[in-house]
Amino acid sequence: MMKLYRFKYSCYARKAQAALDLIGAKYSAIDVPYGDRTELAELTGGYIQVPVLVMDNGEVVTDSRNICARLAATPVGATLVPAHLSGPIWAYADWCDGPFEDVMFRVASAGVRRLFKRPVDRALYTYIKERKYGAGCVDQWERDHEPLIKRAAELLQPTLRTLNTQPFIFGDKPTLADAALFGQFAMLHEADASLPAKVSATFVAWMQRVEQSKAMSA
């Protein structure tokens, strides 16, 4: 059985997990302790980010994009990226992982930090963010909560119009594009269950459809 190493709140890990679920893959999800990534480092030879997927044959695949490409290349995973939609689906997934994630992780960060029970993990999480974005960034994003939610909703307006006309981003069945967007909203939900609805109730209903599709694939 495959193994997916993850942080439960990681949008990238949840994208990979959604992709696994949508193709009905059998796997176990392993939550990596934030402050102790020894098992991950030993498994990968020093790589300590999530997600990491151990395939049935023992192959270790790192990085969510690589994982999704590996899954999509299998016969059962072809539904994630139908050939005639390969370009737009990958473009949408990459947009989710890039410009859109840059807004969504700021919305989620303060809530994610509160999830950690140990002060040392909260401190480490803050330190990592501040190394890149500057002192006090997480607190500032919490103060900017409403403008950030508004910006996320603005970025999703084209997707919202699409989902008002069809069940999923590229038609009647979920694809990798839906998995990538689901990862972003799963991150928000882990940070605070009320956050997805603040962006739009449409995406709450869409998440339920994705979950139903995952259950049907199981």
N, C-alpha and C positions, 0 to 999 in steps of 0.2 A: 504494500500500500504506500502511496506517495505521502510525503510529509511536507507541510507548509509551515515554515517558521515565520512568525508575524508579531507585530504589535497590533492589538485589537483596534486601536484608533488610527492606524496608519492607512491613509488613503490608497497608497500603492499596494500594500498587502491586501487590503480589502478588494481592490480591483482584481488582483490575481485570484483571490478566493472566489469572487463572483464568477470569474471566467471558469474556474474549476467546477463550480456548482452548475453553471449553465450548460456544461457539456456532460454533466452527470458523473464526473470523475470521483473515484474513491480515494480519500486522503484523510489524514489526521492533521488538525491545526494545533501547532505548538506555540504557545505564548512565550516569547523570550523576555526574561526579566530585564527591565530597562537598564539597571545598573550592573548587571552581571551577564555578559554575552560570551562567556567562556565556551559553552557548547557550540555556539554559532561560529566562533573563531576556529575552534578545533575542526569543525565540519568543513569549513571553507578554506582553511589555510590562512586565516587572518582577516577575512572580510566580515564585518560586523554590522552591516545594514540589513534591513528587512525590506521586502520578503526574500526568502530563499526557499526554493522548491527542490526536494529530493525526489527524483523520478522513480518509477517502479524498478528500473534497472540499476539504481544507485547513482545515476548522473546527478550532479549538483548544479542547479541553475540559479544564478543570482540576477538581481535587477528585474523589476516588474515587467518592463517592456520585453526583455529577453524571455521571461517566463511565458508571457502571453503569446509571443511569436512561436515559442516551442510548442505550446498547446495548440495553437491555430494550425500548425503544420501536421498535426496528427489527423487521421481520417475522421475521428469523432469530433475533433475540434474545428473542422472546416466551417461549421456553421457560425463560428465566432467572427470570421472574416470571409464572407462569400466573395468569390473572385471578382464578380462584376462591380462590387462595392469596396474593393480593397483600398483604393486610394482615399476616398472620403472617410471610411471608417478609421483607418490609421491616422488620418489628419485630425479627426475629431478626438480620438483617444489621446494623441499627443498634445492637443490643445488643452484637454482636461488636466494632463500631467504637468503642463507648463504654465501659461498665463492664467488659466482659471484657478489652478491649485494655489498660485501665489496670493490670491484673495481668500480662498476658502481656508487655508491653514491659519491665516491671521484671525479669521472669525473663530476658529476652533481652539486656538492655542491656550487661551486662559482656562477654558473648560478642561482641556486635556491635562494641563498642569495640575488642576485640582484632583484629577483621578489618582495621582500617585499618593500612596499612603505614607511612604517614607520621605521625610524632609530632604534627605540626600538626593533622592530621585527628582524631587521638585527643583532642587537647587541645580542639579546637573542639566535638567531640561532647560531651565532658564539660562544657564551659562552657555549652552550650545546655541541657543537662539541669539543671545546677546553677542556672541563672538561674530556672528554674521550681520546682525541687524542693528546692533548698538544697545547700550545700557538702557534698561527700562522698556524695551520694545514690547514685551508681552503685556505689561501694564498699559502701555499706550494703545495697543490693539484692543484691549478691553474697553478703554475709554472711547475708542472709535468704533464701537460695536455697530451702531446703527448705520453710519456711512458705509461700513464694510459690507453689511447685509444688503444695503441698497445697491452697492457696486456689483455684488454677486448676482442679484436679481437682474440688473441691467445686462450683464454679460450673458445671461441665460435667456434673454427675450427671444432670440431666434429659435432656440430649442423649445421654449414654452409654446411658441406658435405651432411648431411641428407636433408636439405632444397633445395639442388640442385637436389635432386632425387624425392622429394614428397612435397605436398603443406604445410603440417604441421609436427610437430615434431614426432608424432606417427601415421602418415598416412594421409588419405584424409580428415579427420575432425579434427577441433581443440579440444584440451582437456585442462585439468587444467595445463598441462605443458606449453601450448601456452599462457594461461592466466598469468602464473607466469613470463614467459619471456617477455610478452607484458608489464607487469607492470614495468619491468626494463627499457624498451625502452620508455615507456610513461613518466617515470621520466626524462630521458635524453631529450626527446622532449620538455617537459615543461621548462626545464632549458635553452635549446637552440635548436631550431628546426633543426639546422644543424648537431647536434651531432649524431643521429642514422646513417646517411649516412657516417660519419667519421669512424664508426665501420665497416660497410659494407653495400653496396647498396642492397645486398640480403635481409637484415633484414628490409629495408624500404618497399620492395615489399611484404615481409611476413606480415608486420604490416597491409598493405592494405588488404591482404587476410583475416586477422583476423577481421578487421573492416567490411569487406563485410559479413563475417559470422555472426557477431554481428547484422548487419542490417537485415539480412535474418531471424534471430531468433526473432526480435522485433515484 
